[in-house]
């Protein structure tokens, strides 16, 4: 059983890696549904800031995932 555990973990990591984009898209869709409210009278700089926030959030989530994957491989 002890010999099989690393193989099982590698299979799980591979499965997660293969499906991470699908899972991320599902998460984003769920977040979008919660925040689907129209906001009127936004200025251009506010839209720019919102876009920048989304980009930063995506980068952070990807970095967290990559860190956890590397940590699990060690």
Secondary structure in CASP SS format (residue, H / E / C, confidence):
PFRMAT SS
TARGET T0000
AUTHOR 0000-0000-0000
METHOD secondary structure of the structure
MODEL  1
X C 1.00
X H 1.00
X H 1.00
X H 1.00
X H 1.00
X H 1.00
X H 1.00
X H 1.00
X H 1.00
X H 1.00
X H 1.00
X H 1.00
X H 1.00
X H 1.00
X H 1.00
X H 1.00
X H 1.00
X H 1.00
X H 1.00
X H 1.00
X H 1.00
X H 1.00
X H 1.00
X H 1.00
X H 1.00
X H 1.00
X H 1.00
X H 1.00
X H 1.00
X H 1.00
X H 1.00
X H 1.00
X H 1.00
X H 1.00
X C 1.00
X C 1.00
X C 1.00
X C 1.00
X C 1.00
X C 1.00
X C 1.00
X C 1.00
X C 1.00
X H 1.00
X H 1.00
X H 1.00
X H 1.00
X H 1.00
X H 1.00
X H 1.00
X H 1.00
X H 1.00
X H 1.00
X H 1.00
X H 1.00
X H 1.00
X H 1.00
X H 1.00
X H 1.00
X H 1.00
X H 1.00
X H 1.00
X H 1.00
X H 1.00
X H 1.00
X H 1.00
X H 1.00
X H 1.00
X H 1.00
X H 1.00
X H 1.00
X H 1.00
X H 1.00
X C 1.00
END
